Amino acid sequence: MLGSVYGRELEGATKSDVPNSPFIQEDIMNKTHRSLVAALVGLISSLTVGCGDSSEPAAPTTGTLEISVSTDSANVPVDPGGYTLVVDNGPDQAIGANATITIAALSTGRHLVRLYGVATNYAINGDNPRWVYVGTDKAPAPPVSFSISRLAGTTDCGGCWDY
């Protein structure tokens, strides 16, 4: 059986018996449709593969941040334990009272840097915490500096550091 045309069965008929039947037209349309779909899928696949095949390296997604601390001790011994530095609520990192550290492999973009552990008779000049921007090797971030000064009118309390 070949199929049906307008609800009538075409028993024993071949395609050559009914050359202009809707069945044959539908068959041709189905083949054409499948060919077009296959062609579009091939084109999309080629474009997708082509987009990922770049001769240029991928843009870096990490950078480094240099952070320095300077403490104005004015003839007063500086806290020997230094301070604690935190970037984006990450792990604590020790930094000396007059030191510089470099933190590598930070994601590019904005980060929050906080310094704490400063003795009560000293103050951090400027914002703390402060927002900084980490760039890439091609556009590095400017160094971050924390300046710590002894508060006016305070005395040398030798052991008042915040351990």
Buried (B, 14 or more C-beta within 10 A) or exposed (E): EBBEBEEEEBEEBEEEEBEEBEBBEEEEEEEEEEEEEEEEEEEEEEEEEEEEEEEEEEEEEEBBBBBBBBBEBEEBEBBEBBBBBBBEEEEEEEBBBBBBBEBEEBEBEEBEBBBEBBBEBBBBEEEBBBEBBBBBEEEEBEEBEBEBBBEEEBEEEEEEBEE
